[in-house]
Amino acid sequence: MTTVQTAPAPSMRLRELVFGAACAAALRAAARLGVADALDDSPRAVEDLAAAVKTEPQPLRRLLRALSCHGVFAEQPDGTFAHTDMSRLLREDDPHSLRAITLWCTEPWTWDAWPKLDEAVRTGRNVVEDLYGKEFFTYLNEDAPESADVFNRAMTTSSVQSARDVARFLDLSGASSVADIGGGQGHVVASLLEKYPSLQGTLLDLPRVVENADARLRAGGALADRVRIVPGDCRTAVPVKADVYIIKNILEWDDDSTARTLRNVIEAGGPGTRVVVIENLVDDTPSMRFSTAMDLLLLLNVGGAKHTTESMVGRLTGAGLVIDDVRPVNPYLHAFDCTVPDHRAG
């Protein structure tokens, strides 16, 4: 006899959704306690896990039971708990680890900001400046350095993972130089230089970011002789000449900042230059629940937004780029492959 799984009734589903904060808090607790790291390939008794992570057994059982309802850990018939594909992603050493992202999305400031979402929706402005009296990243760096560190680790982890996908996806066989604009620590440009041994690269980002560039790109690194590291703000200027410019996951500011960045890249590259813009999209069905949530978080902290395909196309064509192709890089990212037109032609 088989049991047919039916969708929960609307009243039950809504009850589950309004307790979304409990699920987020449980994931944060498990990540901070290191429960996933303490659990290996064999199921383990709660008492053993509690001793390993220094908690009381009964509250830990309650935490694990709540998470197992969502497929994070699995309770066995004998009362032990085992890993699932999701819980393994909370391990620090998993190659696809989402532990840093889990912590970043549940940092203390988020619990201050989420209750003010109605205010952000009414005004279209971020709420962080009213909460803390300063811009978001200024607040992080000056008043919440631990949270800033979590942010940096989350962005690094995410960038390392997606850089491999971007390098696999992009065909730069006809190019001699590539510039990663707002490229963080340079994981994308490093992956591309490894893929194409004759390629020259440039990394442009804020001074405090490029100070911590990927070790492969810094003096003495394996790729150092093929890369130039340029400290700067792409919204102000792009003093870099290249055959191909990559702009990944940074066009989420206000419209003016986005327009200035694109204008600076177009002016730096000139006619015929290839510009590849890579973004999460809020109308990308496989990742919509995650990307729409991140979109709301961007509204709360910096007043920014994730793009739809239509809004991204509008920004790019509005800046004067010709879009040659739009394709998924992976389930979370889309690439808009563009060219700077030669207005003298025709």
C-alpha positions in Angstrom: 0.0 0.0 0.0 1.4 3.4 -0.9 0.7 6.7 0.8 -0.1 9.6 -1.4 1.5 12.8 -0.2 -1.0 15.7 -0.4 -0.1 19.3 -0.1 -0.9 20.8 3.3 -4.1 22.7 3.7 -3.7 26.5 3.1 -4.3 27.2 6.8 -1.5 24.7 7.7 0.9 26.1 5.1 0.3 29.7 6.3 0.9 28.7 9.9 4.2 27.1 8.7 5.2 30.2 6.8 4.6 32.7 9.6 7.1 30.7 11.7 9.7 31.0 9.0 11.9 32.9 11.5 12.0 29.8 13.7 13.4 27.8 10.8 16.0 30.5 10.0 16.9 30.7 13.7 17.2 26.9 14.0 19.6 26.9 11.0 21.6 29.7 12.5 21.8 27.8 15.8 22.9 24.6 14.2 25.6 26.5 12.2 26.9 28.4 15.2 27.0 25.3 17.3 28.8 23.2 14.7 26.3 20.4 14.8 26.8 19.3 11.2 30.6 19.3 11.7 30.2 17.0 14.7 28.1 14.5 12.8 30.0 12.2 10.4 28.7 9.5 8.0 27.2 7.4 10.8 24.0 8.3 12.7 24.8 9.6 16.2 22.9 9.7 19.5 21.8 13.1 20.7 23.8 12.6 24.0 27.0 12.2 22.0 26.3 15.1 19.8 25.4 17.3 22.7 28.7 16.4 24.4 30.6 17.2 21.2 29.0 20.7 20.7 28.7 21.5 24.4 24.9 21.7 24.7 22.2 20.1 26.8 20.8 16.9 25.1 17.1 17.6 25.3 17.1 21.1 23.8 19.5 19.8 21.1 17.0 17.0 20.3 14.3 19.7 19.9 16.4 21.8 17.6 17.3 18.8 15.4 13.7 17.6 15.3 12.6 21.0 14.1 15.2 21.0 11.4 14.5 17.4 10.3 10.9 18.5 9.5 12.6 20.5 6.7 14.9 17.8 5.5 17.9 19.2 7.4 19.2 16.2 9.4 17.1 13.0 9.6 15.8 11.4 12.8 16.2 7.6 12.7 13.8 5.1 14.2 16.1 4.5 17.1 16.3 8.2 18.0 19.7 8.9 16.5 20.2 11.6 13.9 21.9 11.3 10.5 23.0 13.7 7.8 21.0 14.6 4.8 22.1 16.2 1.6 21.0 19.6 3.1 22.6 19.2 6.5 26.0 18.3 4.9 25.9 21.8 3.4 26.2 23.3 6.9 29.6 21.6 7.3 32.6 24.0 7.2 34.6 21.5 5.1 31.9 20.6 2.5 33.1 21.8 -1.0 29.6 23.3 -1.6 29.3 24.6 2.0 26.5 27.1 2.7 27.4 27.6 6.3 28.7 31.2 5.8 25.6 32.1 3.8 23.4 30.6 6.5 25.1 32.8 9.1 25.1 35.9 6.9 21.4 35.8 6.1 20.6 35.4 9.8 23.0 38.0 11.3 21.8 40.1 14.2 21.1 43.2 12.0 18.6 41.1 9.9 16.4 40.6 13.0 16.3 44.3 13.5 15.5 45.1 9.9 12.9 42.5 8.9 10.1 43.8 11.1 10.4 47.2 9.3 9.8 45.7 5.8 6.4 47.3 5.5 8.2 50.7 6.1 10.7 49.9 3.3 7.9 48.9 1.0 6.0 52.1 1.7 9.0 54.4 1.1 11.2 52.4 -1.3 14.1 53.3 1.0 16.4 51.1 3.1 15.7 51.0 6.9 19.3 50.5 8.1 20.2 54.2 8.1 17.3 55.0 10.4 18.1 52.0 12.6 21.8 52.6 13.0 22.3 56.2 11.8 24.7 55.3 9.0 24.9 53.5 5.7 24.9 49.7 5.9 28.5 48.9 5.0 29.8 51.8 7.1 27.7 50.3 10.0 29.1 46.8 9.4 32.7 47.9 9.3 32.5 50.4 12.2 30.0 48.9 14.6 29.6 45.2 13.7 33.1 43.9 12.6 32.1 40.3 13.4 29.2 40.6 11.0 31.4 42.2 8.4 33.7 39.2 8.7 30.7 36.9 8.2 29.8 38.9 5.1 33.3 38.6 3.7 33.4 34.9 4.3 30.0 34.4 2.8 30.8 36.4 -0.3 34.2 34.6 -0.6 32.6 31.1 -0.4 29.8 32.0 -2.8 32.4 33.6 -5.2 34.7 30.6 -5.1 31.9 28.2 -5.9 30.3 30.3 -8.7 33.8 31.2 -10.2 34.2 27.6 -11.3 30.8 27.7 -13.0 31.6 31.0 -14.7 35.0 29.8 -16.0 33.4 26.6 -17.4 30.6 28.6 -19.0 32.6 31.5 -20.6 34.4 31.0 -23.9 37.2 33.5 -24.0 39.3 31.7 -26.6 39.4 34.7 -28.9 40.4 37.2 -26.3 43.8 38.3 -25.0 42.7 40.2 -21.9 39.8 40.2 -19.4 38.9 42.6 -16.7 36.8 41.6 -13.7 34.9 44.8 -12.6 33.9 44.9 -8.9 35.4 41.4 -8.8 35.9 41.1 -5.1 39.0 39.0 -4.3 39.3 37.9 -7.9 38.2 34.3 -7.9 36.5 34.6 -11.3 39.5 36.2 -13.0 41.8 33.7 -11.4 39.7 30.8 -12.7 39.7 32.2 -16.2 43.5 32.8 -16.2 43.9 29.1 -15.1 41.6 28.0 -18.0 43.4 30.2 -20.6 47.2 30.2 -20.1 47.8 33.1 -22.6 45.1 35.4 -21.1 46.0 38.6 -19.3 43.7 39.7 -16.5 42.8 42.8 -14.4 40.9 42.9 -11.1 39.2 46.2 -10.1 37.5 46.7 -6.8 37.7 48.9 -3.7 41.1 49.2 -2.0 40.0 47.3 1.2 38.7 44.5 -1.0 41.6 43.9 -3.3 44.0 44.1 -0.4 42.8 40.6 0.3 42.8 39.3 -3.3 43.1 35.6 -4.0 46.6 34.4 -3.1 47.1 33.2 -6.7 46.9 36.9 -7.9 49.1 38.5 -5.3 52.9 38.9 -5.5 54.5 35.5 -5.6 51.2 33.8 -6.6 51.0 31.4 -9.5 49.1 34.0 -11.6 50.7 37.2 -10.4 52.7 37.8 -13.6 49.5 37.8 -15.7 47.3 40.0 -13.7 47.0 43.6 -12.7 45.2 44.5 -9.4 43.6 48.0 -9.6 42.1 49.6 -6.5 39.1 51.8 -7.4 35.4 52.3 -7.4 33.8 51.3 -10.7 31.0 53.8 -10.1 33.5 56.6 -10.3 35.9 55.3 -13.1 37.1 52.2 -14.8 40.8 52.9 -15.7 41.2 49.5 -17.3 41.4 48.5 -21.0 40.5 44.9 -21.9 38.9 42.8 -24.7 36.3 41.4 -22.3 34.8 43.0 -19.2 33.0 40.8 -16.6 30.5 42.5 -14.2 29.1 39.9 -11.8 26.5 40.4 -9.1 27.2 44.1 -8.5 24.5 45.9 -10.5 22.1 45.7 -7.6 22.5 49.4 -6.4 20.2 52.3 -7.2 19.7 53.0 -10.9 22.1 55.9 -11.0 25.0 53.8 -9.6 24.2 51.0 -12.1 24.1 53.5 -15.0 27.4 55.1 -14.1 29.1 51.7 -13.8 27.9 50.6 -17.2 28.8 54.0 -18.8 32.4 53.8 -17.3 32.9 50.3 -18.7 31.6 51.3 -22.1 33.9 54.3 -22.2 36.9 52.2 -21.0 36.4 49.4 -23.6 35.2 51.3 -26.6 33.4 50.0 -29.7 33.5 46.2 -30.3 34.3 45.4 -26.6 32.5 42.4 -25.1 30.8 43.0 -21.8 29.4 40.0 -19.9 27.0 40.8 -17.1 26.2 38.0 -14.7 23.3 38.3 -12.2 20.8 36.5 -10.0 17.3 37.1 -11.4 14.1 37.3 -9.4 12.2 35.7 -12.3 14.5 32.7 -12.5 12.0 30.0 -11.5 14.4 27.4 -10.0 15.8 29.9 -7.5 12.9 32.3 -7.1 12.2 31.7 -3.4 15.8 32.4 -2.6 16.4 35.3 -5.0 13.1 37.1 -4.1 14.1 36.9 -0.4 17.5 38.3 -1.1 15.8 41.0 -3.1 13.8 42.1 -0.1 16.9 41.9 2.1 18.7 44.3 -0.4 15.8 46.7 -0.1 16.1 46.6 3.7 19.9 47.1 3.9 21.0 49.2 1.0 17.8 50.1 -0.9 18.9 48.0 -3.8 17.2 45.3 -5.8 17.7 42.1 -7.7 16.8 42.3 -11.4 14.2 40.6 -13.6 15.3 39.6 -17.1 13.3 42.5 -18.4 14.8 45.1 -16.0 18.3 43.9 -16.7 17.8 44.1 -20.4 16.4 47.6 -19.9 19.4 48.7 -17.9 21.9 47.2 -20.5 20.2 48.5 -23.6 19.6 51.9 -21.9 23.3 52.2 -21.3 23.9 51.6 -25.1 24.9 47.9 -25.1 23.8 45.4 -27.7 22.7 42.1 -26.1 23.9 39.2 -28.1 22.8 36.3 -25.9 21.2 35.5 -22.5 21.9 32.1 -21.0 21.9 30.4 -17.6 25.4 29.9 -16.1 24.0 27.6 -13.3 20.6 27.4 -11.5 21.2 30.7 -9.8 23.0 32.9 -12.3 22.3 34.2 -15.8 24.8 35.7 -18.2 24.0 38.7 -20.5 26.6 38.6 -23.2 26.8 42.1 -24.7 28.9 44.2 -27.2 29.7 47.9 -27.2 28.4 49.0 -30.7 30.3 51.1 -33.1 28.0 54.1 -33.7 30.1 55.2 -36.6 29.1 52.0 -38.5 26.2 52.3 -40.9 
